Amino acid sequence: MIDNETIRKASEMGIIDVIDAVNTVESNTTYITLSFDEKIKMIIDMVYQCRYNETVKKLKKRAKLRYLEGI
């Protein structure tokens, strides 16, 4: 479990989504058998995908497309 001080520092650094991914991996029993390297890879993949999705969402909004259903 990550303490409040670490969460505060992560928030200041702008990496709170890393903490969320770590908590997801720690709380999910399917990740117990993974090695440390595999867990780090999963966390990085989760954070990357989250940030990529946010970027796409912002680009769609900024494009001001008339019909977003096709995207």
NUNU-157060 format. One record per residue: y, x, z of N, C-alpha, C in turn. Coordinates in Angstrom, 3 decimals. Example, Ala and Ser with C-alpha at 12.3 -4.5 7.8 and 13.67 -1.06 7.14 Angstrom:
// residues 2
+----------+----------+----------+----------+----------+----------+----------+----------+----------+
:      n_Y :      n_X :      n_Z :     ca_Y :     ca_X :     ca_Z :      c_Y :      c_X :      c_Z :
+----------+----------+----------+----------+----------+----------+----------+----------+----------+
:   -5.690 :   13.190 :    7.800 :   -4.500 :   12.300 :    7.800 :   -3.300 :   13.200 :    7.800 :
:   -2.250 :   12.850 :    7.080 :   -1.060 :   13.670 :    7.140 :    0.030 :   12.900 :    7.870 :
+----------+----------+----------+----------+----------+----------+----------+----------+----------+
//
This chain:
// residues 71
+----------+----------+----------+----------+----------+----------+----------+----------+----------+
:      n_Y :      n_X :      n_Z :     ca_Y :     ca_X :     ca_Z :      c_Y :      c_X :      c_Z :
+----------+----------+----------+----------+----------+----------+----------+----------+----------+
:   -1.180 :    0.839 :    0.000 :    0.000 :    0.000 :    0.000 :    1.244 :    0.884 :    0.000 :
:    2.194 :    0.519 :   -0.790 :    3.423 :    1.295 :   -0.917 :    4.447 :    0.767 :    0.082 :
:    5.054 :    1.680 :    0.830 :    6.001 :    1.260 :    1.864 :    7.362 :    0.889 :    1.280 :
:    8.181 :    0.276 :    2.105 :    9.492 :   -0.225 :    1.669 :   10.435 :    0.884 :    1.225 :
:   10.354 :    2.031 :    1.859 :   11.222 :    3.154 :    1.491 :   10.916 :    3.634 :    0.072 :
:    9.645 :    3.713 :   -0.255 :    9.250 :    4.121 :   -1.607 :    9.693 :    3.081 :   -2.628 :
:    9.566 :    1.820 :   -2.290 :   10.008 :    0.745 :   -3.180 :   11.517 :    0.829 :   -3.400 :
:   12.264 :    1.107 :   -2.332 :   13.720 :    1.240 :   -2.449 :   14.086 :    2.401 :   -3.366 :
:   13.420 :    3.528 :   -3.195 :   13.692 :    4.698 :   -4.028 :   13.337 :    4.421 :   -5.488 :
:   12.222 :    3.756 :   -5.709 :   11.817 :    3.411 :   -7.077 :   12.835 :    2.469 :   -7.717 :
:   13.358 :    1.557 :   -6.943 :   14.369 :    0.641 :   -7.444 :   15.640 :    1.394 :   -7.837 :
:   16.051 :    2.339 :   -7.010 :   17.230 :    3.150 :   -7.324 :   17.021 :    3.975 :   -8.586 :
:   15.792 :    4.430 :   -8.808 :   15.475 :    5.248 :   -9.981 :   15.245 :    4.396 :  -11.224 :
:   15.151 :    3.099 :  -11.058 :   14.937 :    2.218 :  -12.199 :   13.487 :    2.157 :  -12.652 :
:   12.569 :    2.431 :  -11.742 :   11.151 :    2.407 :  -12.104 :   10.376 :    1.423 :  -11.230 :
:   11.007 :    0.342 :  -10.868 :   10.345 :   -0.654 :  -10.027 :    9.143 :   -1.260 :  -10.742 :
:    9.171 :   -1.270 :  -12.077 :    8.028 :   -1.801 :  -12.813 :    6.793 :   -0.924 :  -12.642 :
:    6.979 :    0.346 :  -12.340 :    5.847 :    1.230 :  -12.045 :    5.192 :    0.797 :  -10.729 :
:    6.015 :    0.460 :   -9.749 :    5.497 :   -0.015 :   -8.466 :    4.714 :   -1.308 :   -8.663 :
:    5.238 :   -2.206 :   -9.492 :    4.529 :   -3.454 :   -9.773 :    3.171 :   -3.180 :  -10.416 :
:    3.126 :   -2.236 :  -11.340 :    1.861 :   -1.893 :  -11.996 :    0.882 :   -1.263 :  -11.013 :
:    1.364 :   -0.407 :  -10.141 :    0.506 :    0.211 :   -9.125 :   -0.063 :   -0.869 :   -8.212 :
:    0.774 :   -1.800 :   -7.793 :    0.299 :   -2.887 :   -6.938 :   -0.741 :   -3.738 :   -7.658 :
:   -0.557 :   -3.960 :   -8.949 :   -1.531 :   -4.725 :   -9.728 :   -2.870 :   -4.003 :   -9.764 :
:   -2.835 :   -2.706 :  -10.018 :   -4.073 :   -1.917 :  -10.078 :   -4.739 :   -1.867 :   -8.703 :
:   -3.959 :   -1.704 :   -7.646 :   -4.524 :   -1.624 :   -6.297 :   -5.133 :   -2.949 :   -5.845 :
:   -4.549 :   -4.056 :   -6.254 :   -5.006 :   -5.356 :   -5.766 :   -6.150 :   -5.948 :   -6.589 :
:   -6.402 :   -5.410 :   -7.765 :   -7.432 :   -5.954 :   -8.641 :   -8.741 :   -5.182 :   -8.437 :
:   -9.798 :   -5.901 :   -8.093 :  -11.078 :   -5.246 :   -7.781 :  -11.758 :   -4.638 :   -9.005 :
:  -11.376 :   -5.030 :  -10.204 :  -12.006 :   -4.468 :  -11.398 :  -11.598 :   -3.019 :  -11.636 :
:  -10.512 :   -2.574 :  -11.024 :  -10.041 :   -1.206 :  -11.209 :  -10.589 :   -0.239 :  -10.169 :
:  -11.393 :   -0.716 :   -9.226 :  -11.892 :    0.137 :   -8.137 :  -12.749 :    1.280 :   -8.670 :
:  -13.546 :    1.014 :   -9.685 :  -14.474 :    2.031 :  -10.187 :  -13.813 :    3.073 :  -11.086 :
:  -12.560 :    2.870 :  -11.449 :  -11.881 :    3.805 :  -12.342 :  -11.509 :    5.090 :  -11.604 :
:  -11.478 :    6.178 :  -12.333 :  -11.034 :    7.448 :  -11.757 :   -9.504 :    7.439 :  -11.638 :
:   -8.987 :    8.448 :  -10.957 :   -7.535 :    8.554 :  -10.792 :   -6.837 :    8.630 :  -12.142 :
:   -7.361 :    9.449 :  -13.048 :   -6.763 :    9.602 :  -14.374 :   -6.751 :    8.286 :  -15.141 :
:   -7.846 :    7.540 :  -15.036 :   -7.913 :    6.248 :  -15.727 :   -6.925 :    5.251 :  -15.138 :
:   -6.753 :    5.280 :  -13.825 :   -5.780 :    4.393 :  -13.180 :   -4.357 :    4.739 :  -13.611 :
:   -4.042 :    6.029 :  -13.669 :   -2.711 :    6.449 :  -14.125 :   -2.480 :    5.998 :  -15.553 :
:   -3.488 :    6.153 :  -16.397 :   -3.376 :    5.705 :  -17.788 :   -3.116 :    4.202 :  -17.849 :
:   -3.833 :    3.432 :  -17.038 :   -3.643 :    1.978 :  -17.010 :   -2.227 :    1.627 :  -16.562 :
:   -1.731 :    2.302 :  -15.556 :   -0.389 :    2.036 :  -15.038 :    0.652 :    2.349 :  -16.106 :
:    0.507 :    3.492 :  -16.759 :    1.457 :    3.870 :  -17.807 :    1.408 :    2.878 :  -18.961 :
:    0.208 :    2.454 :  -19.342 :    0.077 :    1.462 :  -20.411 :    0.738 :    0.134 :  -20.037 :
:    0.556 :   -0.292 :  -18.783 :    1.164 :   -1.545 :  -18.323 :    2.693 :   -1.474 :  -18.370 :
:    3.230 :   -0.374 :  -17.859 :    4.686 :   -0.207 :  -17.826 :    5.242 :   -0.106 :  -19.248 :
:    4.570 :    0.648 :  -20.107 :    5.016 :    0.787 :  -21.491 :    5.041 :   -0.569 :  -22.186 :
:    3.964 :   -1.334 :  -22.038 :    3.879 :   -2.635 :  -22.700 :    4.946 :   -3.589 :  -22.175 :
:    5.193 :   -3.567 :  -20.880 :    6.219 :   -4.415 :  -20.283 :    7.596 :   -4.065 :  -20.837 :
:    7.915 :   -2.782 :  -20.874 :    9.220 :   -2.357 :  -21.388 :    9.356 :   -2.631 :  -22.884 :
:    8.273 :   -2.442 :  -23.629 :    8.287 :   -2.735 :  -25.063 :    8.532 :   -4.227 :  -25.306 :
:    7.846 :   -5.073 :  -24.542 :    8.035 :   -6.517 :  -24.681 :    9.468 :   -6.934 :  -24.359 :
:   10.052 :   -6.327 :  -23.337 :   11.449 :   -6.626 :  -22.989 :   12.391 :   -6.194 :  -24.113 :
:   12.124 :   -5.047 :  -24.725 :   12.945 :   -4.569 :  -25.840 :   12.868 :   -5.533 :  -27.016 :
:   11.671 :   -5.990 :  -27.335 :   11.496 :   -6.937 :  -28.440 :   12.223 :   -8.242 :  -28.140 :
:   12.114 :   -8.705 :  -26.897 :   12.788 :   -9.941 :  -26.506 :   14.310 :   -9.809 :  -26.667 :
:   14.861 :   -8.678 :  -26.244 :   16.303 :   -8.451 :  -26.367 :   16.729 :   -8.358 :  -27.830 :
:   15.923 :   -7.690 :  -28.651 :   16.246 :   -7.572 :  -30.076 :   16.217 :   -8.928 :  -30.769 :
:   15.258 :   -9.763 :  -30.415 :   15.195 :  -11.115 :  -30.982 :   16.444 :  -11.910 :  -30.617 :
:   16.829 :  -11.795 :  -29.357 :   18.005 :  -12.532 :  -28.888 :   19.266 :  -12.021 :  -29.575 :
:   19.374 :  -10.718 :  -29.732 :   20.558 :  -10.136 :  -30.350 :   20.630 :  -10.425 :  -31.846 :
:   19.470 :  -10.644 :  -32.488 :   19.433 :  -10.904 :  -33.925 :   20.008 :  -12.281 :  -34.264 :
:   20.010 :  -13.186 :  -33.296 :   20.545 :  -14.546 :  -33.472 :   19.933 :  -15.226 :  -34.695 :
:   18.617 :  -15.137 :  -34.774 :   17.914 :  -15.772 :  -35.870 :   17.913 :  -17.286 :  -35.705 :
:   17.963 :  -17.969 :  -36.802 :   18.005 :  -19.414 :  -36.760 :   16.671 :  -20.010 :  -36.362 :
:   15.578 :  -19.463 :  -36.904 :   14.249 :  -20.000 :  -36.621 :   13.380 :  -18.905 :  -36.004 :
:   13.194 :  -18.954 :  -34.704 :   12.429 :  -17.940 :  -34.007 :   10.931 :  -18.238 :  -34.014 :
:   10.526 :  -19.428 :  -34.437 :    9.106 :  -19.780 :  -34.388 :    8.266 :  -18.877 :  -35.271 :
:    8.828 :  -18.370 :  -36.332 :    8.084 :  -17.533 :  -37.263 :    7.857 :  -16.123 :  -36.770 :
:    8.459 :  -15.754 :  -35.670 :    8.356 :  -14.390 :  -35.165 :    7.323 :  -14.311 :  -34.079 :
+----------+----------+----------+----------+----------+----------+----------+----------+----------+
//
